């Protein structure tokens, strides 16, 4: 179980990121958690509106759109945007009006980030602050947990590298997140940012345009993006700073860009292809959910902690400095057959469930005091209304018993004790004089501090509370609101009491023979007090009560419409097209006959359980409702998705797993492969890595099987490990979810070049570079800030070519023989150091290996070509002179027997390659 005290942030960028984050939220809301915990925040960010993705969540709770705005106007007046002007260098690009996305252009995605920076900054800062709220901290402590662990915030950024928004915003968003987390109070050393990034096939599986220019552009985006990300894993200069708009401005970003990067595609490592985007994104969502909310995450975190080198660029470098720090994952599961539940159970239960959640539990309609319930539900800021009703319902007979009026008791006692007409007259006048003073207490008692907006929030909250209560549901909520409207209207109703003058009351109180009867005077006094109280109440809150009464009446009508909305959803459920779902029974965690038997034996109990779950779900969805409509967006569409997990929860304690459940789970484990084809052997693999450098895969199984079956599964996993040479590691864990099994296959420590989808782009990428350099340039977004990022390579250099640059480095004395060391010139080869070995041949071999492993091949090529462009004639002469001097020294050493014939030939071949290059330099 992931700890609730670990602050976790799941951020989706672009269309793919948006869909995945919605699916993660949906998994939370329909799991035993019931909702996304407050210490976890989900945020989808896109430059296009939220997509109509068929999942049962209220999207506005998690979604932020950046834009719309006129991007052309920004570019045409770029001097007004200095932070954008520092990196924008795309003269032929006209982004247009940004309202429906970034148009699959990375620079436009980055432009959105800068242009809408204040909005993005604000929403992320608000999200990051939530787990730090003191009220939340105290609530966690009250629940027996600890305070939020500010030293280890976890961030998951998910999206596609092939579009415009995510691939354009991703790098800057990571920079911003690491800085912003520190600014709001998290400890920098523990910030962990994981990137989960889809390649272009994830989009093409839905667009089906793999042969068109749009697909070419997406591949160009993704290839440029992974090269820039890989480049930044080498770090950046200490004095480098980012210039963002207000309120952030300039700052020096901390390293690393990401702590982990996982890539996913449409193809599994074993070669199986998915042809449905939803199947892929569901697996990605389950992967994220498993990391943050289940034992799989805890185990994976332990593995990662023990294998930090798997994501350490300094420790995971192979051919030509390629960083083997990327991961892939696969997810499979067994669960209840959702479509079968809809097809079978909803036919039987839909009408009964609909009656339960729109009215009361059948046959058990409660007799409740609606007036009392309304008063109980009034918030503390609205208790003035309750007090006003207390005053009004007391009437003249009991008004004096109300606490605020009780001080007038002394006046009534004086009236009752009067023996003479003059005494009675004085007592009545004293009451009349003191009465206005006492009304201040009445005004204070009926004061309402809630704003109009807060009263609207109270209305929604009241409906939610009543809806979740079996004694009320929606029908009861409507009746309570109707009664509330009636009660509140009473506060504003005029009460006309005819009161005589004091003289007339005294006269009426005098009997025969001078005997004084104070009864009429006491009656007059009580009416007088009541009249003053009513007038004070009406003056204080009468108008507000009338307005709230109208809103209650409108909301009651809205709830009635909501009842009809639910009834329509139920009717749609009963008549929705049935699908053939029996073919997939191998993936079910239950048997069809067991499901049917549970329905036949427990229809009422299951219906009540489903109704309770649905009531909670719909109450939560009501948080997005607006007054007075009181409707839930997309209720009819989402209703089947809410019903599925509700039925699953209701039947869980009533069904046993089938006898072959273990065999089914084994098949799912065997079919669980990472969502990426990775080359793990052959010539291409050996150019980069050795067999012993392979990433060790990990399989984690989270199951509801009992201890005995888990032991059997452990034994099977041990045999599987032995069969595969011990390479496959298994962890089998128990879970509280009895009707779901999850399998995670994690593989870490691969270079980008071995991801098949990336490797296949290389040729087309180079072709575009030569045929359409403007398009090629548009794929990059860091070229002005990090010029070398454009030429950064993620493929190994051919050995002969690497030997050429090594030879040039020797000829130019950037690699120099000093004593028993071969020293890398620090100004040219930072961190190159020196290679020390008394054996000169071993020393040369080690130096060449280091030259490749640290990626100096490609870096030195860029250095040489820049020197050549700066002064082609001078550089050519310098190189030829260097080669000549090295060759002369080599001949002397060989003739004097200082070196072996093999070493002579090896060094001579290096110098010859350098000389050939010098002679080909064109003098400009």
PEQUICOR-V412322 format. One record per backbone hydrogen bond with DSSP energy under -1.0 kcal/mol. NH is the residue of the N-H (numbers start at 1). CO is the residue of the C=O. If there is no record, write none. Layout:
nh:NH co:CO
nh:NH co:CO
//
This chain:
nh:6 co:3
nh:8 co:39
nh:9 co:154
nh:10 co:41
nh:11 co:156
nh:12 co:43
nh:13 co:158
nh:14 co:45
nh:17 co:13
nh:18 co:14
nh:19 co:15
nh:20 co:16
nh:21 co:17
nh:22 co:18
nh:23 co:19
nh:24 co:20
nh:25 co:21
nh:26 co:22
nh:27 co:23
nh:28 co:24
nh:29 co:25
nh:30 co:26
nh:31 co:28
nh:34 co:28
nh:40 co:37
nh:41 co:8
nh:43 co:10
nh:44 co:62
nh:45 co:12
nh:46 co:64
nh:53 co:51
nh:55 co:53
nh:57 co:55
nh:59 co:57
nh:61 co:58
nh:62 co:59
nh:63 co:59
nh:64 co:44
nh:66 co:46
nh:69 co:98
nh:71 co:69
nh:71 co:96
nh:74 co:70
nh:75 co:71
nh:76 co:72
nh:77 co:73
nh:78 co:75
nh:80 co:77
nh:81 co:78
nh:85 co:81
nh:86 co:82
nh:87 co:84
nh:88 co:84
nh:93 co:90
nh:98 co:69
nh:101 co:47
nh:105 co:102
nh:109 co:105
nh:110 co:106
nh:111 co:107
nh:112 co:108
nh:113 co:109
nh:114 co:110
nh:115 co:111
nh:116 co:112
nh:117 co:114
nh:120 co:116
nh:121 co:117
nh:122 co:118
nh:123 co:119
nh:124 co:120
nh:125 co:121
nh:126 co:122
nh:127 co:123
nh:128 co:124
nh:129 co:125
nh:130 co:126
nh:132 co:129
nh:133 co:130
nh:137 co:133
nh:138 co:134
nh:139 co:135
nh:140 co:136
nh:141 co:137
nh:142 co:138
nh:143 co:139
nh:144 co:141
nh:145 co:140
nh:149 co:5
nh:150 co:148
nh:152 co:149
nh:154 co:7
nh:155 co:192
nh:156 co:9
nh:157 co:194
nh:158 co:11
nh:159 co:196
nh:161 co:198
nh:168 co:164
nh:169 co:165
nh:170 co:166
nh:173 co:169
nh:174 co:170
nh:175 co:171
nh:176 co:172
nh:177 co:173
nh:178 co:174
nh:179 co:175
nh:180 co:176
nh:181 co:177
nh:182 co:178
nh:183 co:179
nh:184 co:180
nh:186 co:181
nh:187 co:150
nh:190 co:187
nh:191 co:188
nh:192 co:153
nh:194 co:155
nh:195 co:260
nh:196 co:157
nh:197 co:262
nh:198 co:159
nh:199 co:264
nh:202 co:199
nh:203 co:200
nh:204 co:200
nh:205 co:201
nh:206 co:203
nh:207 co:203
nh:208 co:204
nh:212 co:209
nh:216 co:212
nh:217 co:213
nh:218 co:214
nh:219 co:215
nh:220 co:216
nh:221 co:217
nh:222 co:218
nh:223 co:219
nh:224 co:220
nh:225 co:221
nh:226 co:222
nh:227 co:223
nh:228 co:224
nh:229 co:225
nh:230 co:226
nh:231 co:227
nh:232 co:228
nh:234 co:231
nh:235 co:232
nh:240 co:237
nh:242 co:251
nh:244 co:249
nh:248 co:245
nh:249 co:245
nh:251 co:242
nh:259 co:193
nh:260 co:193
nh:262 co:195
nh:263 co:327
nh:264 co:197
nh:265 co:675
nh:268 co:272
nh:269 co:674
nh:271 co:268
nh:274 co:266
nh:280 co:276
nh:281 co:277
nh:282 co:278
nh:283 co:279
nh:284 co:280
nh:285 co:281
nh:286 co:282
nh:287 co:283
nh:288 co:284
nh:289 co:285
nh:290 co:286
nh:291 co:287
nh:292 co:288
nh:293 co:289
nh:297 co:290
nh:298 co:294
nh:299 co:295
nh:300 co:296
nh:301 co:297
nh:302 co:298
nh:303 co:299
nh:304 co:300
nh:305 co:301
nh:306 co:302
nh:307 co:303
nh:310 co:307
nh:311 co:308
nh:312 co:309
nh:315 co:312
nh:316 co:312
nh:318 co:322
nh:319 co:688
nh:321 co:318
nh:322 co:319
nh:324 co:316
nh:325 co:323
nh:326 co:750
nh:327 co:261
nh:328 co:747
nh:330 co:745
nh:332 co:743
nh:334 co:741
nh:335 co:587
nh:338 co:336
nh:341 co:337
nh:342 co:338
nh:343 co:339
nh:344 co:340
nh:345 co:341
nh:346 co:341
nh:348 co:344
nh:349 co:345
nh:350 co:346
nh:353 co:349
nh:354 co:350
nh:355 co:351
nh:356 co:352
nh:357 co:353
nh:358 co:354
nh:359 co:355
nh:364 co:361
nh:370 co:368
nh:373 co:369
nh:374 co:370
nh:375 co:371
nh:376 co:372
nh:377 co:373
nh:382 co:379
nh:385 co:382
nh:387 co:383
nh:388 co:384
nh:389 co:385
nh:390 co:386
nh:391 co:387
nh:392 co:388
nh:393 co:389
nh:394 co:390
nh:398 co:394
nh:399 co:395
nh:401 co:398
nh:402 co:399
nh:405 co:402
nh:406 co:402
nh:408 co:405
nh:409 co:406
nh:412 co:408
nh:413 co:409
nh:414 co:410
nh:415 co:411
nh:416 co:412
nh:417 co:413
nh:424 co:420
nh:425 co:421
nh:426 co:422
nh:427 co:423
nh:428 co:424
nh:429 co:425
nh:430 co:426
nh:431 co:427
nh:432 co:428
nh:433 co:429
nh:434 co:430
nh:435 co:431
nh:438 co:434
nh:439 co:435
nh:440 co:437
nh:441 co:438
nh:443 co:439
nh:444 co:440
nh:445 co:441
nh:446 co:442
nh:449 co:381
nh:450 co:381
nh:455 co:451
nh:456 co:452
nh:457 co:453
nh:458 co:454
nh:459 co:455
nh:460 co:456
nh:461 co:457
nh:462 co:458
nh:463 co:459
nh:464 co:460
nh:465 co:461
nh:466 co:462
nh:467 co:463
nh:468 co:464
nh:472 co:469
nh:473 co:466
nh:473 co:469
nh:474 co:357
nh:476 co:472
nh:477 co:473
nh:478 co:474
nh:479 co:475
nh:480 co:476
nh:481 co:477
nh:482 co:478
nh:483 co:479
nh:484 co:480
nh:485 co:481
nh:486 co:482
nh:487 co:483
nh:488 co:484
nh:489 co:485
nh:490 co:486
nh:505 co:501
nh:506 co:502
nh:507 co:503
nh:508 co:504
nh:509 co:505
nh:511 co:515
nh:515 co:512
nh:517 co:509
nh:522 co:518
nh:523 co:519
nh:524 co:520
nh:525 co:521
nh:526 co:522
nh:527 co:523
nh:528 co:524
nh:529 co:525
nh:530 co:526
nh:531 co:527
nh:532 co:528
nh:533 co:529
nh:534 co:530
nh:535 co:531
nh:536 co:532
nh:537 co:533
nh:538 co:534
nh:539 co:535
nh:540 co:536
nh:541 co:537
nh:542 co:538
nh:545 co:541
nh:546 co:542
nh:547 co:543
nh:548 co:544
nh:549 co:545
nh:550 co:546
nh:551 co:547
nh:552 co:548
nh:553 co:549
nh:554 co:550
nh:555 co:551
nh:556 co:552
nh:557 co:553
nh:558 co:554
nh:559 co:555
nh:560 co:556
nh:561 co:557
nh:562 co:558
nh:563 co:559
nh:564 co:560
nh:565 co:561
nh:566 co:562
nh:567 co:563
nh:568 co:564
nh:569 co:565
nh:570 co:566
nh:571 co:567
nh:572 co:568
nh:573 co:569
nh:574 co:570
nh:575 co:571
nh:585 co:582
nh:587 co:584
nh:588 co:585
nh:589 co:335
nh:595 co:591
nh:596 co:592
nh:597 co:593
nh:598 co:594
nh:599 co:595
nh:600 co:596
nh:601 co:597
nh:602 co:598
nh:606 co:602
nh:607 co:603
nh:608 co:604
nh:609 co:605
nh:610 co:606
nh:611 co:607
nh:612 co:608
nh:613 co:609
nh:614 co:610
nh:615 co:611
nh:616 co:612
nh:617 co:613
nh:618 co:614
nh:619 co:615
nh:620 co:616
nh:621 co:617
nh:622 co:618
nh:623 co:620
nh:624 co:621
nh:625 co:622
nh:630 co:626
nh:635 co:632
nh:638 co:634
nh:639 co:635
nh:642 co:638
nh:643 co:639
nh:644 co:640
nh:646 co:642
nh:647 co:643
nh:648 co:644
nh:649 co:645
nh:650 co:646
nh:651 co:647
nh:652 co:648
nh:654 co:651
nh:661 co:658
nh:664 co:660
nh:665 co:661
nh:666 co:662
nh:667 co:663
nh:668 co:664
nh:669 co:665
nh:670 co:666
nh:671 co:667
nh:675 co:329
nh:676 co:674
nh:679 co:754
nh:686 co:682
nh:687 co:683
nh:688 co:685
nh:689 co:685
nh:693 co:690
nh:694 co:691
nh:698 co:746
nh:699 co:729
nh:700 co:744
nh:701 co:731
nh:702 co:742
nh:703 co:733
nh:710 co:706
nh:711 co:707
nh:712 co:708
nh:713 co:709
nh:714 co:710
nh:715 co:711
nh:716 co:712
nh:717 co:713
nh:718 co:714
nh:719 co:715
nh:720 co:716
nh:721 co:717
nh:722 co:718
nh:723 co:719
nh:724 co:720
nh:725 co:722
nh:726 co:721
nh:727 co:724
nh:729 co:697
nh:731 co:699
nh:733 co:701
nh:735 co:703
nh:738 co:736
nh:740 co:737
nh:741 co:334
nh:742 co:702
nh:743 co:332
nh:744 co:700
nh:745 co:330
nh:746 co:698
nh:747 co:328
nh:750 co:326
nh:754 co:751
nh:755 co:752
nh:756 co:677
nh:759 co:755
nh:760 co:756
nh:761 co:758
nh:762 co:759
nh:765 co:761
nh:766 co:762
nh:767 co:763
nh:768 co:764
nh:769 co:765
nh:770 co:766
nh:771 co:767
nh:772 co:768
nh:776 co:772
nh:777 co:773
nh:778 co:774
nh:779 co:776
nh:780 co:777
nh:786 co:782
nh:789 co:786
nh:790 co:787
nh:802 co:798
nh:803 co:799
nh:804 co:800
nh:805 co:801
nh:806 co:802
nh:807 co:803
nh:808 co:804
nh:809 co:805
nh:810 co:806
nh:811 co:807
nh:812 co:808
nh:813 co:810
nh:814 co:809
nh:815 co:809
nh:816 co:823
nh:818 co:821
nh:821 co:818
nh:822 co:835
nh:823 co:816
nh:824 co:833
nh:825 co:814
nh:828 co:825
nh:829 co:825
nh:832 co:829
nh:835 co:822
nh:837 co:820
nh:843 co:839
nh:844 co:840
nh:845 co:841
nh:846 co:842
nh:847 co:843
nh:848 co:844
nh:849 co:845
nh:850 co:846
nh:851 co:847
nh:852 co:848
nh:853 co:849
nh:854 co:850
nh:855 co:852
nh:856 co:851
nh:859 co:855
nh:860 co:856
nh:861 co:857
nh:862 co:858
nh:863 co:859
nh:864 co:860
nh:865 co:861
nh:866 co:862
nh:867 co:863
nh:868 co:864
nh:869 co:865
nh:870 co:866
nh:871 co:867
nh:875 co:871
nh:876 co:872
nh:877 co:873
nh:878 co:874
nh:879 co:875
nh:880 co:876
nh:881 co:877
nh:882 co:878
nh:883 co:879
nh:884 co:880
nh:885 co:881
nh:886 co:882
nh:887 co:883
nh:888 co:884
nh:889 co:885
nh:890 co:886
nh:891 co:887
nh:892 co:888
nh:893 co:889
nh:894 co:890
nh:895 co:891
nh:896 co:892
nh:897 co:894
nh:898 co:893
nh:904 co:900
nh:905 co:901
nh:906 co:902
nh:907 co:903
nh:908 co:904
nh:909 co:905
nh:910 co:906
nh:911 co:907
nh:912 co:908
nh:913 co:909
nh:914 co:910
nh:915 co:911
nh:916 co:912
nh:917 co:913
nh:918 co:914
nh:919 co:915
nh:921 co:918
//
